[in-house]
Amino acid sequence: MRGRQLSGSGLIAAVAFVICTGMADARVSSVPSRTFVTDGPVYTVLPTNGATYIGGDFGSLGPRTGPGVGVSASTAANAHLPVVSGGDQVVSAVAPDGSGGFYIGGAFDRVGTAQRRNLAHILPNGRVDPRFNPRPDGYVRALAVDGSTVYAGGNFTSIGGQKRRRIAALDAKSGTPTPWDPSADSAVYAVEASGSTVYAAGRFTRIGGKRRHDIAALGAGTAKARDWNPSLDGSVHGLAVTRSTVYVGGGFVSVGDDRRNHIAAIDRSTGRATSWNPNPGPDSFVRVIAVRGPIVYAGGSFKTIGGRPRSYLAALSATSGKATAWNPDPDRGVRSITVAGSIVYVGGSFATIGGKSRSKVAALGADTGQATTWNPNANGRVDAIQRSGSTVYLGGTFTSVGARARPNVAALDPSTGGLLPWNPRADGPVEALAHVGSTVYAGGLFTSIGGKPRSRIAALDSTSGAATDWNPGANNDVDALAVSGPTVYAGGSFTATGGQARNGIAALDRTTGAATGWNPGAGYDINALTVAGSTVYAGGYFNTIGGKQRYGVAALDAATGTARAWSAHAPRGSRVDAIALYGGTIYIGGVFKGVEGLERINFAGLDTRTEAVMTNDVEPNGAVEALAVSGPTVYAGGEFDTVDDLSRPGLVELSRPSGSPTRWNPAPNGSVLALALGPDGSLWAGGSFTGFRGIPQSGIARFEP
């Protein structure tokens, strides 16, 4: 497997030649349309008239929601509150406003159609509050509401147009900062208001005008630090306050002179640690604490706590610190907890909890610890969860709530981007796809797909997703596929397939799956394949192929497998990850520094007859992993940030034949590893991105004509 250098080579190998010669000249939007999104990278995209097939290293697809979503407390249905977008696309703090709405904080630029930087108020009617717009200049990590005041903590240094270092009090209606100004010297992770005192916790050493290590009690009127001074030796992330006790969790191992591993109860009067000591051990971390009557709920990263084996989540006696029998046993970390009546809502990174599959968020019985039927199914981490009335608001790093399982391969409606029922369920990454008639060919690292054992290569029914009897098998990664007539060409890092020894490249009979006599024998990996008439173009990381020295790219005789005289003459050590043909030109992308003795950085175009290098002398500053051509335009995707010193992160549109970058600039926030043009002229992009210019669109994107 080629890891991050994976391109859409399987797709390009299968369809680029056909698409590039048959596609009407058309430009596409720079804003992705709303489609379902993935929870992991997409390596290959294959648009057809009936479906757009995608493969990669993902587990689910769901509707694009962004990182902040309100859902029904009874059914988990989307409440369709304004979509959070922009910035780092994170919602890390949520606080009910007491009337059915929510204050949300994090790292974002927009809520719905309103510009709201890092902090916003969603009203009970589901609209963004037009008056509340404090615009903090940094991350908001904590929120607490106390009557007419909203307390915010985080990494900001100004808010509401006034200087406030990491902590502030805002008027709940107008968002205007009050005079209250404790000024912390480093991040504030948690805030709780209780009567005349505001407790702040984080990673600071000074707050409220005094030295306070990581936690402080501040006067709600004066903002001065009270004499209460537990003096912890590490960060505090979890904070819960009762009448007599302040419960804390984090990275500390002592409170004052008392040893307390990552969780403690501190007396509200003396500031000393009480005898309460669940002691999760030195390698643990307690991230969140919630208190309900005699029970203290703790979540984080631990394996034992309160004297019992408890993974990531536990209910502790508020008196003894002992773990109760309640044991939901999530399989990964917990980052948020809120209790509402008989339900404990939990968010984090887990996939199972309470005896059931629950992706990142669950509702647990407060008595039983069993997961209820409530199942929002988020595709990424849930950092914050709060209930207000009939709505539960989720915040985190996810891009979709309501996701459905589609392990590593899926099909989308080519017009709407909605998820289709097709579900072959590959048990490993799918890195290449090709399509002919009623068959979809898949290559990758899987050992099972379409309900049958299949080693790295398979043929799937395009309607049912079931694996056909075609079964060549390969002993290692299949990265590229192309189909021509009775033959399936396969490339990768294998040394055997179709029952024969074949180094990196093979021709397989479409009926039997047996390897034909065609055997170019690549010196190393093949990453891209394209067939044009009697020629097979191969790209990869090799120095010999077809019996001759060829560096990175070669033209092979489709009958004999020998290398043709045509050669790109790239330097030794060159790597070609993507190939696209248009008319008499072959475009190549990868990692190289020259072609035919001319400087060409990671992208080049060559004449398929004369080997002449086109004038498209552009310089992406990183690997080009994917290519697609439409009329006067070449689309290139990869791991670059600039092209010809212009900011074009991950995706660029180049004019033919000059190769000059156009003004088109969607700006994905991660690598683009696959590109393909659909029959309707849409450009599909797959990769490791989670958004485009703040629009939350992860893994797969469609740009309409």
VENRA-V369366 format. One record per helix or strand of 2 or more residues. SS is the DSSP state (H for helix, E for strand). FROM is the first residue (numbers start at 1). TO is the last residue. If there is no record, write none. Layout:
# VENRA-V369366
ss=SS from=FROM to=TO
ss=SS from=FROM to=TO
This chain:
# VENRA-V369366
ss=H from=3 to=5
ss=H from=9 to=22
ss=E from=37 to=38
ss=E from=42 to=47
ss=E from=52 to=56
ss=E from=60 to=62
ss=E from=68 to=72
ss=E from=84 to=85
ss=E from=90 to=96
ss=E from=102 to=107
ss=E from=110 to=111
ss=E from=114 to=115
ss=E from=119 to=122
ss=E from=140 to=146
ss=E from=149 to=154
ss=E from=158 to=159
ss=E from=162 to=163
ss=E from=167 to=171
ss=E from=188 to=194
ss=E from=197 to=202
ss=E from=206 to=207
ss=E from=210 to=211
ss=E from=215 to=219
ss=E from=236 to=241
ss=E from=245 to=250
ss=E from=254 to=255
ss=E from=258 to=259
ss=E from=263 to=267
ss=E from=285 to=292
ss=E from=295 to=301
ss=E from=304 to=305
ss=E from=308 to=309
ss=E from=313 to=317
ss=E from=334 to=340
ss=E from=343 to=348
ss=E from=352 to=353
ss=E from=356 to=357
ss=E from=361 to=365
ss=E from=382 to=388
ss=E from=391 to=396
ss=E from=404 to=405
ss=E from=409 to=412
ss=E from=430 to=436
ss=E from=439 to=444
ss=E from=448 to=449
ss=E from=452 to=453
ss=E from=457 to=461
ss=E from=478 to=484
ss=E from=487 to=492
ss=E from=496 to=497
ss=E from=500 to=501
ss=E from=505 to=509
ss=E from=526 to=532
ss=E from=535 to=540
ss=E from=544 to=545
ss=E from=548 to=549
ss=E from=553 to=557
ss=E from=575 to=582
ss=E from=585 to=591
ss=E from=594 to=595
ss=E from=598 to=599
ss=E from=603 to=607
ss=E from=619 to=620
ss=E from=624 to=630
ss=E from=633 to=638
ss=E from=642 to=643
ss=E from=646 to=647
ss=E from=651 to=655
ss=E from=672 to=677
ss=E from=683 to=687
ss=E from=691 to=692
ss=E from=695 to=696
ss=E from=700 to=703
